[in-house]
């Protein structure tokens, strides 16, 4: 399934570039402007550095949540019917498809890195940390893609899916520590942020790539893995509904 | 002998109480090519999707090679191949890659994978196009690629939902030659639905007609055509009225179903034209009626289809089941 995505991307790379536009704008415009005004306390690191992991995760989130659209398209063609009639377990199918969104997500992240370097973001020069951060991005992407599959199997049409897709992405993104510390948020949104898996992923990636603060890493990883397992399970149980 | 498909009392009721299937019984022998005919909305696709374990029937049961489609779905999926009505390949990768992805999904061993794929491309005549993106393929090539995907695991039974819809005649023939060769080479049972009567007639061992969720008739194409009991003999007469006495004599003959006279034509409907013709000729000669020309028409599968499924009214469909009235041939095309 991952191989499928790679082979598709090899034949049409335009999508990779167009999708990179948005996160790059976040970094270049939003990041640099807020760096100048020092409006948000980031415990000593430049603001652009602070939001780089957040923007990476936003990119991952977009790719993953919109992955359901691929399934809606495959539902309109006969591909999903054929996959469901194939002698493979639905768990394997769902996990494979979810993880293949991770392939796309990682490619996006790889495009963001040189842009961040140009803006003077200083990454921790440790290959092991770096690899761990990419692994976390990959794994959390699978969870969000599975969430997207659940939504797709309930809604079934492109129009309905587009409506709810954005309604999922924006709250997940803003009610997290991607752009600002949780401590700055109103109480209600803080609660949302605590239950938002994105918060933990951002914390883990920020620790591994920028700050080196790994105090909460075990908790982060536990939450992400739990989130993935839960999403995979629900998506697998729901998967057959998509073609009915 | 295990039947390839055995279904009893299959019903499927969709939301809003639309009964797509209303008690379908079906037997398909292993190794047969079986055609499912029926008008749009008759339940062909629903039946096929139940048999391929895509969803469960509301009631009734079905077995594929003895495996229950509801309780043993995972085992059923190991022995079936399926080509849906819609396009089911990825258009943004090439033909070889499509087969490769499906081969991996089907869990073909990696050692033999490449060989199996190239064999399949070869036998479907797609070897030269293997490296082209599928979006550049013609409709016939896409269909062949889809059949190749479905045949990768050498299924015991191949389900095809209107496989030749929208293909030109030469592509249709090419597809059929492949399907027939699978049947001969691997003993693959082929179950397909179509609107094309000529395909049902030329390629299938058995035909069933479904209408408003019920099987209205089944048999070989010959049996079905024969069941209409409606072969027509047309006599062109040279400007001669046929007298009532002669007409009565013809009507009185064995095997004659009906006689109609129009100006210089005498139309006789019989069960079997070859057997009835000498008797009718004798009567005409006895009445000294000169015949200029004789033509016989046999019913086509189109006539059978129109007869059994020409009506979508529920009552009409039910009343014609297994019974054949005397005005057979009323729907005949000239």
Contacts between the chains, C-beta under 8 A, distances in Angstrom:
chain1	res1	chain2	res2	distance
A	1	B	101	7.8
A	1	B	105	7.9
A	3	B	100	7.8
A	3	B	101	7.0
A	3	B	104	7.2
A	4	B	90	7.1
A	4	B	93	7.3
A	4	B	97	7.9
A	4	B	101	5.0
A	7	B	93	4.8
A	7	B	97	5.2
A	7	B	101	7.8
A	8	B	90	6.9
A	8	B	92	4.9
A	8	B	93	5.7
A	11	B	92	5.4
A	11	B	93	6.1
A	11	B	94	7.9
A	11	B	133	6.3
A	12	B	92	5.8
A	76	B	86	7.3
A	77	B	86	5.0
A	77	B	87	5.0
A	77	B	88	6.2
A	78	B	83	7.7
A	78	B	84	3.2
A	78	B	85	6.6
A	78	B	86	3.7
A	78	B	87	6.0
A	78	B	88	3.4
A	78	B	146	8.0
A	79	B	87	8.0
A	79	B	88	5.0
A	79	B	89	7.3
A	79	B	90	7.0
A	81	B	49	7.5
A	81	B	54	6.1
A	81	B	82	7.2
A	81	B	84	4.6
A	81	B	86	7.7
A	81	B	88	6.9
A	82	B	82	6.1
A	82	B	83	7.6
A	82	B	84	6.0
A	82	B	88	4.4
A	82	B	149	7.3
A	82	B	150	7.6
A	83	B	105	6.9
A	84	B	53	7.9
A	84	B	54	6.0
A	85	B	52	4.9
A	85	B	53	6.7
A	85	B	54	6.5
A	85	B	77	5.9
A	85	B	80	6.7
A	85	B	82	4.3
A	86	B	77	6.6
A	86	B	102	7.4
A	86	B	105	5.3
A	86	B	106	5.9
A	87	B	74	7.2
A	87	B	77	4.5
A	87	B	78	4.4
A	87	B	106	6.3
A	87	B	107	7.3
A	87	B	153	7.0
A	88	B	105	5.3
A	88	B	106	7.1
A	88	B	107	6.9
A	89	B	74	7.6
A	93	B	105	7.7
A	240	B	54	7.8
A	240	B	55	7.4
A	243	B	54	5.9
A	243	B	55	7.6
A	244	B	55	5.5
